[in-house]
Amino acid sequence: MQPLSINNQEESSIVLYIKKHDTAVLTVMFTDIQGFTDITEEIGDALAVELRSKHDKILTDIIQDNDAGLVIKFIGDAVMAVFAEPSAAIDKSVKIQNAIAKFNLQDNNLPAIKVRIGLHMGQVTVEDTIELDIFGRHVNRAARIESLAQGGQILMSYSVYDSAQGWVVAQKNIDSQDHGRYELKGIDGAVQVFEVYDPKLTSPVTPTKGKVKESSNKKSALMATISAVFAIAILLTFQWYKHVELRLESFYPQDMRLADNTKIALAGNKEDASRLVENELEPGKHLIYYAVGKNLRYYTELVLERGLNQVKPKFKEWRLPSLHYRISGNKTESTPYTRSKEFIFYSINNQLMSENSAKLSIKVERKVENNQINNTVLLTIEHEGNLIANEEIFVTQLLNSKIERQPKKTIWQSDLFNYELELYTGRGAIDISIMGNFN
């Protein structure tokens, strides 16, 4: 596989997406249609073009819905896209497979197709500058993982699964499978490959390509057995022990923290079936979380007792309120443009999560004078029905100006998180976001 080239326009769109989502890490999606060359020979070029066009629209609409992802390019029947959050990449992958399944049931004189999907994530910017060679390596790895898949499968690297496992576990319509480690052409070292799937649609299938370095399932089963015996021995021998001992099973996200932001120290290695938490803990209620992005964390609540606590944590999504509103360049009427949305979000109270309500609103009034647009932007934020922020700003832009990013501005802040204004203008359009970010 030759390295994929990125032209200037594609690079600019990636840069804008990165800035808009304020991330240095991207999840790359690479897809293709299984056996599309044979399909083309069977149905002819005209129908093949129609089929590929419908396929491209299905994928584009799903990927870019709610600005979750960005389609970078189409390469024949393949699609390359990026996401700011690995959970969004997995969510859209499952939705793509469901949409393709529904498409295949339609009576449209087109053959059924199966889409293969590969995901990989990694850092792509250094000091706010995208490194195309680094980005290219991540794209290449996603494409290599995708090449292991059969039609209808979603395969991913450990980095994607590790970052999104809490979200995956919380989904009722998604299951996962660890397929072990594989050698991929052109990539140093073995890659651990995971599969996610909708159990109502399909079942996991072990990839037949690539050399399996080790059976992770057998290793995990052996380690789980050893861990269980070890845990029982500790429980029987030291049941009188009064200190709190916590062992976590199976899943160890990077940089897990307690409610007071203390980093959790774990003994052992990430391959172990269970690992001891080395922090000193008191009996009672505890909250553990890990961050995926500035706006998103995953958390689990535990009640610990004296002695051994063997826990397989189930993480839940912890997302802060955010509101995005884009007004295109052809909307210049004097009538105010408004958007508001109500949210339920969580904050920490006495080591546990408490539910809160929020309402975010954006109101924009536009006035055109000569070749200039004068925007009056009013931002309001309510928590539990109480107004906590009421910000008015004035933004002037030229009708045909290039895309410009205004300096970010904090409009409200607490000990836990803040609301930040992100604003872009260009070609007569104005793009406004109120982003809830953890401190």
N, C-alpha and C positions, 0 to 999 in steps of 0.2 A: 504494500500500500504506500503510495507516494504521499508525502506531507501535504496537507490541504493548505492552499494559499488563501489569504484573507486580503481582499482589496481595501482601498482607502475608505469607501463608503461603509463596508461591513465593519471595519475597525472603528469608525466613528460611531456607528450604532451600538457597538459593544461598549465603548467608552461612556456614551450617554446613559446606557442601561446601568452600568456599574455605578456611575455618579448618582443616578436617580435612586438606586436602592442602597447606596452607601455601603458597598461591600467590596472586599478585595478577593473574595472566594466565590467561584462560580461552579455550579453543577452543569456539566455538559451532557446533552442528550444527542445520541446518534441513532438514526433509524433507517431501515430500508424495507422494501417489499420482497418477501421471500420468492425467489424464482421469477422475478419480473421479466428477465430476458426470455425465458420460455413462454411466459404469458403473452409477451409481445409477438413472438413468432406464431403463436396459436391464433390470436384474434386480429392481428394486423396493426399497423402503425396508428391508424386513425382512432380506433377504439382504445388502443393503449394510451394515447395522449389524453383521451377523455377520462379514462380510468385514473391515470396519474393526477390529472387536474382535480378530480373529486377527492382523491386521497390527500393531496396537498392542502385542499381547503379544510378537510376534517381536522388534520393535524394542526394547521395554523390557527384555526378558530379555538381549539382547545388549549393549545400552548399559550396563546397570547390573551386569553380571556382574563379579565381583571388584572392585566399587566403582570401576570405571574411569571411568564417567560418571554423569551424573544427568539424568533426564528432568524437565524443568521444567513443561511443559504440553503438552496436546493441543489443537490448533485445527482442528476438523473432522477431515480426513484428514492434517493436518500434525502433525509432532512437532518440538518444540524441546528440545534437550539441551545440556549443557555438559560439557567434559572439562578436566582439569588439565594433560594432556599432549597435544600435537598428534599424536604418533605413535599414542596410544591412540584418538584420534578417527578417524584414517585406518584403523587396524586394525579398529575396530568397523564403519566404513562398508563395508569390503570384506566383512566377515562378514555384514552385513545383506543386501547384494546376493546373496551366495551362499545365504543362508537363504531369501530371497524366491524365488530360482530353484528351490530344492528344493520350496518351498510350492506353486509353480505346477504342479509335476509330480504333486501329490497328486490323487487322485480324490475330491474333496469337493463336487462340484456348484457350486463357486464359480469365477468367471472368473479368469484369470491377471491379475496386476497388475505394474506397473513402478514402482519407487520412485526419485525424484530426490533427490539429497543435495547440499547446499552447506555449506562449512566456511569459517569466518573466525576469527581470533584477535586478542586485544588485551588491554591492561590494563583491568581493571574496578573496581579498588579504589584509593583514595587514603587513605593513613594508616589502613589496616585498615578503611575504611568503603566499602561498595559504592556506586558512583555509578550510579544507575539510568539517567540520561540517556546516560552513556557506554556502559553495557551495552546499552541499547536501540539505539544506533548500530551496535554490533558485530552484534547480532541482525539488524538491518535489512540490513546488508551481506551476512551469510550467506544471508538469504532472497533477496536480489537475485542473488547468485551461483547459488543453487539454481534460480532461474527461468530461467537460461541452459541448464540441463541437460535432456537427454532422459531418458526412463525408463531406469533401469539405470545412469545415470552418477553419478560422484562428482567434483564440481568444487570447487576451493578457491582462496583468495587466495594471493598470494605469501608472506605472513607465515606461513601454515600450512606451505606446502611448504618454505620456507627453513629453518624450525625442525626439520622432520622428514625432510629429504631423506636424511640419513645413514642413518636407520632404513629409509626406503623402499628405498634402494639395496641394503641388506643382505637384503631379503626376496626369496625365490625365487619367490613367487607374486604379486608386485605389480610392475607397470610404471607408468611415468608419461609424461605428455605436456604440454609447454608450448604452450598455445593462443594466446598473445599477449595483447594488451591490449584491453580492452573498456570502453565507456562504459555505466554502469548508471544507471537512472533514480533521481534524487534523491541521487546520490553525486557529489561534486566530484572531478574528475580521473579518468583512465582506471585500470582495475584489471587487473592481470596475472592471468590465470586458468590454473590447472593442473588436470590430470585424473590421477587414479590409477585403476587397474583391474586386475582379475585376467585375465591373457591367456587363461586357459582358459575364461573366461566371456564375455568381450566384447572389443571393440577400441575404441580412442579415436575419438571423433567430435567434429569441430570445431563449437562452438556456432554456430548460425545467427542467433541474436538478438544485438542489440547491435552497435555500430559498432567494428570492429577498427581501432585506432589505428595499429598497425604490425605487420608480419609478423615476430614474434620469431624464427621459425625461419629465415627468410631472413637476418635480421640476424645471428643466431648463426652461420649457416653462413659468411657473409661474414667475420665477425670471426674465426672459427676458421681460415679460409683465410689471412687476413692474419697471424694469430698464428703459424700453422705456417711460413709463409715467413720471418717475422721470426725465429723460433726457429732455423730451419735456417741463416739467415745468420749469426746470432750463433755458432752451433756451429762453422761452418766458419771464421769469421774469428777467433774467440777461443778455439779449442780448447786453446791453450796456457795459458789463463788459470787461475790456481791457486786463486782464491777459489771458495767454494761459492755458486752462484746457484740459487735455487729459484723456479720459476714454477708457480703452481697454476692448474688449468683448471676452468672452468665453475661451480664451487660455492664460495661464499664465506660461510659462516655468520658471524654477528656474534660478535665477541669470541672469536676463536680464540686458543688459547694453547699454549705449549710445555710440556714436562713440568715445568719449574721455575716454571710459572705466569706466565712472561713473555708479555705480549700480543703477538700477531703483527701487524705493520704491513704493510699491502698498498698498493702503488701502484695508480693507476687507479680505475675505478668498477666497481660490482657487475654492470653490463651487459657488461663486457669479457669476451672469450672466455678470456683468461688474464691473471693479475696477478702481478707480481713481489713476492716476500717481501723486505721491506727490512731485516729483522733480520740481523745477522751470525751465520752458522752455520758450524760446523765439519764436516768430513767425518765420516761414521759414522751411527750409529743415532739417530733422533729420533722423538719422539711428539708429535702435535698433537691437541688436543681442543677441544671447545666444550660449554658447558653448556646444557641444556634446562630443568632444574629442579634443586632441591637434591639430589635422589636420582638424577638421570639426566644422563649426559654421553654424547657420541659421540666416538670417537677413531679415529685412523689412525696406523699405524707406517710410517716412511720410512727408507730407507738412502740417504744422500746421498753423492755423489762430487764431487770437485773439478770445476769447470766448470759447465755448465748442466744442471740437473735439471728436466725438464718433467714434471709429475705431475698426474694427475687422481685426487684422493684418494677412496678408498672408506671411508667411516666406518662403524664398528661400534658397537653399543650397549654402554654401560658403566654398568651399574646396580648400586647398592649393595643389600645385603640389607635387607629390611623385612618385618615380620610384623604382621598385624592380627588382632585377636580381639574379637568382640562377643558379650556374653552378655546375652540379653534379660531383661526384667523378670520373666518367669514362671519363670525358672530360679533357684531359691533353695535347692536341696537342699544338704546339707552335703558331699556328695561333691565332691572337687576337679574343677574344669574345667581342662583342659589343651589347649594347642595348641603344636606345634613344627614347624619346617621347616628342611631343609638347603638350602644354597645353594652355588653356585660363583660367585665374584666375582673381580675383578682389582684389582691394585695396581701402582704403578710401581716398577720395579727396573732401575737402570742404563739409563734412558731408554726402556725397553720394558715391556710388560705382563707380569705374572706371575700365574699362576692360584692362587687360594686357596680353601679350603673354610670354611664357616661354618655354625653351627647356632644358631637363635634359638628360645627357648622362653618361653611364658607359662603360668603356673599361678595359678588363682584359687580361693580358698576363701571361701565366703559363709556368713554367719550372720545370721539374721533375729531381731531382738528388738523387739517391739512394732511400731512403724511404721518401723523403721530397719534398714538392711542394713549389716553390717560386712564389708568386703572385705579379705582379705589377698592381696596380689599379689606373686608371686615371678617375677622376670625373670632369665633366664640367657642368656649369649652365649658361644659357643665359636668360636675360630679355630684351624684345623688340629688339632682335638681338644683344645685347651687352653682352660680356662675363663678368660675375660678380664673377665667382669662377672657379678656375682651380687647382685642388688638386691631387697630386700624393702620394700614400702611398704604402708601401711594407709589405706584410703579408706572413709569413712563417708558414707552417702547415705540420704535419705528415700525411701520407696517411691513417692511421687507427686511427687517434686521435678521442677522444670524442668530442661532441659538445661543443664549447667554444664561449662565447660572448665577443667580443672585446669592450673596453671602447667606449662609444659614443663620437662623436667629432662634434662640430659645425664648419661648413665650410663656412657659410655666415650668416650675421645677419643684420636686419633693426629694426626700431622702432616697426614695426608691427609683424614681424615673422622672423623665422630663418630656415635654412636648416641644418639638422643634419644627420650625417653618422651613420648607424647601420650596424654592420658586424658580421656574425657568420661563424665559420668554424667547420668542423667535417666530419670524414669518407671520406676525400678527397674532399668534396664539400665546396663551398664558397657561402655565401648568403649575398648580398649587397643591402642596401636600402638607398636612399636619401629621407629623410622625411621632408616635409615642415610643421613646427609646429608654431602655434601662440605663441607669447611671454606671 
